[in-house]
Amino acid sequence: MHKKSVSLGCSFTYGDELQSPFDAWPFLVASHFNWSHNQVARSGSGNDRIMRGIARTIYRDYDYYLIGWTNYARVEHADDIGVFDIWPGQHFKSFVEPHRQELSKYFSRHHSMKYQYRKYLQNILYAQAMLEKYNKKYVMVDAFMNHQGTQPGTQIKFRIAEDDLSQLVNTQHFIGWPESESMVEWSHGTPQGVKGHPLEEGHRKIADKIIEHIEAKW
């Protein structure tokens, strides 16, 4: 029977700035194993959207999930226009609507990174439990160095401070946990697009890392 895979994530998983979206790392991984593939990742996605995508697809006949978590600080909001994400200090210029600009500026000044990290861990654990309940094989990676964050005024990493949750992560399926390896490190030194995304060589390196893990662990 032909195996099917699906990927969820942000622009680093979708393949922003590539000449062809089929050169993104999920397609390279799927091609290596001769799986068919559906790319559900979208640019600008936060981790809440990624988790929601897992919940929406879990009843479909996908055999494998490739999940690229984005920066933990991204926060999802919604208004009468729709759902949108705020990345503190990053996104307010991209909003046309004045009220979204104001909200983004306010949230950039007043937020708790520790709380956002905990929400990120909760999404990982929700996803992990759901995928394992429905017997889906999966691999998780980080787009960014999520585990380098520390509590203000200390050297204590959020991962250590929130170890009641972080110790529950299934490291067999999460590449780079807890060493803080991510797509950024794996693609370091390769050409980037003008917006900072890895290009073809970087995606090839990310894919090779994931393929190596799958062949060793599955």
C-alpha positions in Angstrom: 0.0 0.0 0.0 1.3 3.5 -0.9 2.2 5.5 2.2 1.0 9.1 2.6 2.6 11.9 4.6 1.5 15.4 5.6 3.5 18.4 6.9 2.5 21.3 9.1 4.5 24.4 10.1 5.5 27.9 9.2 7.4 29.5 6.3 10.5 27.4 7.1 8.5 24.2 6.5 6.4 25.7 3.6 9.5 26.7 1.7 9.3 30.5 1.5 11.7 32.0 -1.1 12.4 28.7 -2.9 12.0 28.8 -6.6 9.8 25.7 -6.4 7.7 24.8 -3.3 8.5 21.1 -4.0 12.1 21.7 -3.0 11.0 22.3 0.6 12.3 19.8 3.1 9.0 17.9 3.6 8.8 17.0 -0.1 12.5 15.9 -0.1 11.9 13.6 2.9 8.7 12.2 1.3 10.5 11.6 -2.0 13.3 9.8 -0.3 10.9 7.3 1.3 8.6 7.2 -1.8 5.6 8.6 0.1 3.0 10.8 -1.4 2.9 14.2 0.3 0.4 17.0 1.2 1.9 20.3 2.4 -0.4 21.9 4.9 2.3 24.3 6.3 1.6 28.0 5.7 3.8 31.1 5.9 3.2 33.1 9.1 1.6 30.1 11.0 1.9 30.1 14.8 1.9 27.0 16.9 -1.8 27.2 17.7 -2.6 26.9 14.0 -0.1 24.1 13.5 -1.8 22.2 16.4 -5.2 22.9 14.9 -4.1 21.5 11.6 -3.1 18.3 13.3 -6.5 18.0 14.9 -8.2 18.6 11.6 -6.2 16.0 9.6 -5.9 13.3 12.3 -8.9 11.3 10.9 -7.6 11.3 7.4 -5.5 8.4 6.0 -2.1 10.0 6.5 0.5 7.5 7.7 3.3 10.0 8.6 3.3 13.5 10.1 6.2 16.0 9.6 5.8 18.8 12.0 8.0 22.0 12.1 7.1 24.1 15.2 7.7 27.8 14.8 9.0 30.4 17.3 7.3 29.9 20.7 6.6 33.7 21.1 4.1 33.8 18.2 0.6 34.4 19.5 -2.6 33.8 17.7 -5.4 36.3 17.9 -8.8 36.7 16.1 -11.1 39.6 15.2 -14.0 40.2 12.9 -11.7 40.0 9.9 -10.2 36.6 10.8 -7.4 34.9 12.6 -3.9 36.3 12.7 -0.6 35.9 14.6 1.5 38.4 16.4 5.2 37.9 16.9 6.4 40.4 19.5 8.4 43.1 17.9 8.1 41.6 14.4 4.8 42.0 12.8 3.1 45.3 13.4 4.4 46.8 10.1 2.8 44.1 8.1 -0.7 44.9 9.4 -2.8 47.2 7.3 -5.6 47.6 9.9 -4.8 50.2 12.5 -6.4 48.2 15.3 -4.1 45.2 14.5 -1.1 47.5 14.5 -2.0 48.9 17.9 -2.6 45.4 19.3 0.7 44.2 17.9 2.6 47.2 19.4 0.9 46.7 22.8 1.5 43.0 22.9 5.2 43.6 21.9 5.6 45.8 25.0 3.5 43.7 27.4 3.8 39.9 27.2 5.4 37.0 29.1 7.8 34.9 27.2 7.8 32.3 29.9 4.0 31.9 29.5 4.3 31.7 25.7 7.0 29.0 26.1 4.6 27.0 28.3 1.9 27.3 25.7 4.3 26.0 23.1 5.1 23.0 25.3 1.3 22.4 25.7 0.9 22.3 22.0 3.7 19.8 21.6 2.1 17.5 24.2 -1.4 17.9 22.8 0.0 16.9 19.4 2.1 14.1 20.7 -0.9 12.6 22.6 -3.2 12.9 19.6 -0.8 11.4 17.1 0.1 8.5 19.4 -3.6 7.8 20.2 -4.3 7.4 16.5 -1.2 5.4 15.8 0.4 8.0 13.5 4.2 7.9 13.0 5.6 11.4 13.4 8.7 13.5 13.6 8.8 17.0 15.2 11.5 19.7 14.7 11.9 23.3 15.6 12.4 26.0 13.0 14.1 28.3 15.6 16.2 27.9 18.7 13.2 27.7 21.1 15.1 26.2 24.0 17.7 29.0 24.3 15.2 31.3 25.9 15.9 32.2 29.5 13.9 33.8 32.3 14.6 37.6 32.5 17.5 38.4 34.7 18.7 34.8 35.0 20.5 32.1 33.1 17.7 29.6 33.8 16.3 28.3 30.5 12.5 28.2 30.1 12.8 24.5 29.3 14.3 23.9 32.8 11.9 26.2 34.6 8.9 24.5 32.9 10.2 20.9 33.3 6.9 19.6 34.6 5.9 19.7 30.9 9.2 19.6 29.1 10.2 16.3 30.6 7.1 14.7 29.0 8.2 15.4 25.5 8.9 12.1 23.6 12.5 12.7 22.5 12.4 9.7 20.2 10.2 11.7 17.8 11.5 15.2 18.4 14.8 15.8 16.6 17.2 18.1 18.5 15.4 17.9 21.8 16.7 19.1 24.2 20.0 20.1 22.6 18.3 23.1 21.0 19.1 22.0 17.4 16.7 23.4 14.8 16.4 24.2 11.2 18.3 27.4 11.7 21.4 25.5 12.9 21.1 22.7 10.3 21.0 25.2 7.4 23.6 27.6 8.9 26.2 28.7 6.3 24.0 28.0 3.3 22.5 30.7 1.1 19.4 32.5 2.4 16.6 34.5 0.8 16.2 38.2 1.4 13.8 37.4 4.2 16.2 35.1 5.9 14.7 31.7 4.8 16.9 28.8 3.8 17.1 28.2 0.1 17.6 24.9 -1.7 20.8 23.8 -0.1 19.5 24.6 3.3 16.3 22.6 2.8 18.4 19.7 1.5 20.5 19.8 4.8 17.3 19.9 6.9 15.8 17.0 5.0 19.0 14.9 5.3 19.0 15.4 9.1 15.3 14.3 9.3 15.9 11.3 7.0 18.9 10.2 9.1 16.7 10.4 12.2 13.8 8.4 10.6 16.1 5.7 9.3 17.7 5.3 12.8 14.6 5.6 15.0 11.7 4.1 13.0 
